[in-house]
Amino acid sequence: MVYFDNAATTFPKPEVVYSFMDSFYRTNGVNVGRGQFTAASVASRLVEETRSLLLTMFYCNKSKAVIFTPSATEALNMVLQGLSWEDGQTVYITPFEHNAVLRTLTYIMQIYDIKIKYLEPDKKTLRFDFEKIKYDFQTTKPNYVILAHASNTFGCITPIKDICSLAKDFGATTVIDMAQTSGLIDINLNEIKGDYCIFAGHKTLYGPFGIAGFISDKECNLKPLIYGGTGLDSANPSMPSTVPERYEAGSPNIGAIAGLNAALKWIGDTGIENIRIKEKETTVKLLNMLKNYYNIKVIRGADESQNIGVISCVFNGYSSDNVGQILSEKGFAVRTGLHCAPVAHKFMGTAPDGTVRFSISYFTSDDDLLMLKNALDYIEMNG
């Protein structure tokens, strides 16, 4: 398999992730917070160390807390469904939000009479107009602003620092979906006014499936999404008031947390900046290759410094699914269709067929690119 579907999940992972998950789960794969024996204590220390590694990565001060969830989708649901919604409120989002946001908001709209407004960039450059955003906020005050830090379809980076700063001038609560950027872009949450910042362990953090979460103030008072045992204050019929325990009912996935722990240390050793540089270099090589094909149209923001290694294409004469099938038969893993981001495709004019998405990682090699070139040559010759 030649893998170009890293926006869905990075693959492969660093070797240390596989080895540490196996060794830790064999020796200390027990329940956290449910026992005083040695293995349970070791597991508990690993969980707290992993929280600390995340807080350090994002330059967080001591007022911040990490809440773990099984997926970024569940983290977004926990945040969005836990907010204090009221009739008449306005939420601003970008066109690039994932269905984890869109469908959750659709559900909330069935309960509350809220309005959704879009912060739309220029369709050609994908740059945001801050004066227009300010005007929109003045015209209709934002109660909530939800931002995908980078599009999982078109790779464009949202200027979260500037937009969140504007949102805070109007007293809005801000939610940042960092699923495509955590571990890839150096993000200082002390400087960004994000109230709830979501991460996904299995994407650019290079960890396994089964571990994700969000970072918020320790004083956050979201309504819990899931109720149950936490190993703390067990006689209390209500969920604990302390964070993160209030939002972490049930047994944590210690194997996945071990994998994330190893991945975070690998990122620390490798350096986020070095990971980003390598990804940029490979992205440029892929873009230069794609430009040589008359039958391929790349849809991408104008400023390459404000994009990540996610490239969407349209093939003349082929549907995206047709191209995906041809590439699959030749051993390639790509993503086709709407990528769980239907509004993004409608905004960019690629709905309903969607695009062929090539997404790269730190481990995408020149050999991968060469094999892709051979496959694209075949499609061009037989088109």
N, C-alpha and C positions, 0 to 999 in steps of 0.2 A: 504494500500500500504506500502510495506517495501522498502525503497528507497536507492538504491545504484547507483545512476546516478548523483552524485554531480559534476563530471567534466563537465557535460552539464550545470547544474545550481544547486547551493546549495538549498536544500529544506529539512526541512522548514527553514524559516528565523527566526532570533530572534524576539520574540513577539513585542518588541518595534518598529521594522520596520513596522509591520502591523498597530499598533495603531497610530504611528506618521504620517504615510502616510494618514490614514483616517482623523485624526483631522486636519492636516495642509491643506489638499486638500479641506476640507469643509469650512475652514475659510479664507485661503489665496491662493486658487488655481486659481490665475489670471496670466496674461501675465507679463513677466519680462522685464523691460526696456521700457515699452510702456505706462507708466502713472506715475503721481506724487502722486496719492492717496495712502492712508495708506497701503492697502492690497498689492499693487504693490511694495511698498518700503519694506515691510516685506518679500515678495517673493524674491526680489533682494538681500536682506541681507542674506537670507538662501543660495542662490546660491553662493555668495561670501564666506560665512562661509564654505560651502562644499568644495570649491576650497582650502581654507586655511587648512582644515582638511587633505586633500590629500597631500598637500605640506609638512605638518608637519609629516604625517605618513612616507613619503619617505625622510625625512631629507633634503628637498630641500632648497637652498638659494634663495634670493630675485630675482635672475636672471631667475628663472623658472616660467612657466605659465601652468595652467591646461586648456585644451581645451575639452569641452564636446561634445560628439556625441551620437547618439541613441544606438550604438553597437560598440563592439571592431572591428567587420568586417568593419564598416564604418570608424572607426579611422585608421585602417590599409590601407584602400583604400585612405583616405585623405592624409596620409603620403606618401605612395608609389607612388601614381599618382601625388603627388605634388612635388616630388623631381626633380632635374634638370638632367634628363636622356640625354645621348648622345650615338651615335653609338660607339661601341668598348669598352664600359664599362663592368666591371666584378662585379657581385654581388655574395657573398658567403652566403649560408644558411645551416642550419642543415637538416638532414633527417626528423626531427620531426615537420616541419612546418605544420600549419593548411592550409586548402584550401583558407582561407582568404588571405594568403600570396601567395600560389602556383598559384591560379587562377588569382590573380592580376598581378603577374609577367608574367604569360602566356599572358595576355592582353598587357602588356607593351612590350613584345617581338614581338608582331605583329606590333608595331610602330617603335621600335628601335632595332638595331642589337646589342644586349647585350648578355653576356655569364653568365650562372649560373653555379657555382661550389659548391660542397658540402664539408662541414666540417664534416667528418665522424668519430665517436668514434669507439672504439673496440666493435665488435658485442657481445662479451661475457660479458664484464664488463660494457660497455657503458661509459667508461672513454675516455676523449679526450687527444690526444698526442699534447702537445703545441709545441714541436720541429717540428712536422710535419706541424702544422698550420703555424708556422713561415716560414718554407720552402715553403709552398704553397703560402703564401703572397709574399715572395721574388721572387718566380717564376712568379706568375701572380698577379700583384698589385690589391688589393681590392679597388673598388670605394665605394661599399656599403656592409655592413655586417648585416644580419638580423638573429636574434636569438630568438627562443622560449625558454623562461626561464625554462619551464618544459614541458615535453611531455604530451599531453592530452590523450595519448594512453598507454604509457609504464611507465609514472611517473618519468622518469629520469630528473634530474636537470642539466641544462647547466651552466658551470662556466662562467657566463656572464662578471664578473669583469675582469678576466684574458684575455678572448678572445677580449673584447672591448679594453682593454689596448694595446694588440698587434695590433688590427685594427687601432687604433689611431696613432701608430708608422708609419703607412703607409698612413696616411691622409684620412682614410675611414670615411664615415658617417655611424653611427650605429643605428639600430632599434631593440628594445627589446619588444617582445610580453610577457607581464606579466599577461595574462588572467588567468592562472592557479596558480599564486603565490601571487598576490597582496593581502595583508591582512593575508596571511598564512606564508610567509617567510619575515623576517625583511630585507628590501631592502633599502640601503642607496644610493640614486641617486647622492649624492655629491661625493661618492667614485667610482661610476661606470660611465664610460665614454659613456653613452647612450645618443644619440642626441634626439631620439624620443622613449618614453616608453609608451606602450599601456596598459590600464587597462580595465577590464570588471566588471561593478558594480554587476552583478547578479551571479557571481561565488564566489571566495573565499573572496570577499568583503562583501558578505551576504546581498547585496541590491537587488532591484527588476530588472526586465527586463526594457529596455528603457533608460538606462543611462550607458555610458562608456566614453572613451576618451583617450587622450594622454597627456603626460607632455613633454615640450620642453623648449628651451630658449625663452624668450620674443622677441628676435630678429629674430626668425625663419622666413623664407620667402618662405614657401611652396606656390605653386599655390593653390588657393582655389578650392575645389571640387564642392561646392554648392554655388550658388549666390542668394542673396535676401535681405530682410529687416533684420536689426539688432537692430533697435530702436536707432541707433546712426548715425550721419552724413547723414541723410536721403536724403539731396539734392544732394549728391555725386552719380553719376551714376555708380561708381566703388565701389568695396568692401572697407571698411575701412582698413587703414594700420596697425591699432593697433591690438595687440593680447590680448585676445582671439577673439575679435569681428570679425576679418577678416575670421574666420573659423566657426562661429556659426550663420549662416543665419537661419532665421525662429524662431518659438516659442519654447523655451526650455520646456522639459517635467518636469514641476515643481513637479508633483506628484512623479515621479521616483527620482528626485533629493532629495526630502524630505526623501524618503526611504533610499537613499544612505547616507544622512546626519545622520540619526538615526543609520544606520549600522556601520558607521565609529566611532561614539561615543560608540557604543556597543563594537567594537573591541578595542578601546582605554581603556575602562573600564575592559574588559576581559584580554587584553594583548595578543599581537601577539605571544609571546613566549609560553604562556599558551595554546593558540589555537593550535600551532604547536606540543606541547608536547602531548596534548590529541589526535590529529590526528595520531601521531606516535604510541602511545600506541594502538589505535584501529587498525591501519594498521598491527602491529606485531601480534595481536590476529587473524586477518583475514588471514595473511600469514601462521601462524602456523596451522590454521584450514585447509587451502587449501592443505598444504603439506601432509595431512593424506589421500588424495584421490589418488588412483593409476591412475585414469582416467583423472586427471587434471594436465596440465603443466602450470606453472607460468612463464611468460616471463618478466624479470625484471633486472635492473642493480645490479651489485655485491655489491656496497657500499650502505647499507640501509640509511645512513645519507644523501646520495645524491639522494634520491627518495622522492616523495610525495605520498599521499594516493590514487594513481590510479594504479590498478592492472589488467593487461591483462592476460587472460587465454585461453588455447586451451583444449577442451574436446575431448578425444579419442572416436571415433565412432559417434560423433555428429558434425554437422556444428554449427557455432556460432548462426545462426538464429534459429536453432532447440532448442538450449539451452535457448535462449532468449524467445521463445514461451512457453516452459515448465515453466520457471520461471514466466513469465507474468501470465499464467493461475493460478499460485499459489500465485499471489499477489505481485510479486517482480518487481521493476523497475531497469533494468540494461541496458547497451548499448551494442549492437552487431554490427559486421561489421567492416568498415574501419575508423569510427570515424572522418570523414572529414580530414584524414591524410594518404592518399594512399601511399605516398613515405615512410613514417615510416614503414608501413606494408611490403612494398616491401623490404626495407632495412633489416628488422628483419625476413623475410621469412614467414610472416603470410598472405600475399596476395595470392589469391584474396578473400578468405573467411573471413579474419579478425579474430577478437578475441571477447571473452566475457569480457567486462570491468566492474569491480566493483570499484566504486569510493566513498570515504567516506567523511564525514564532521565532524565538531565539535559536531554535534547532532546525529551522528550514535551511537547507543546504544548496550550494550551487548545483549539485547533482540533481536535486529535486527540480530546480528551475530548468535544467537541460532536458530532463525527461518530460516536463510539461511542454517545453518548446516543441519537442517531437510530436506530442499529441496534438498541439494546436496546429502544427504544420499539416497533420493528417486531416483535421477538420476543415482547414482552409482549402486544401487540394480537393476535397470531396464535397465541398459546399455547392 
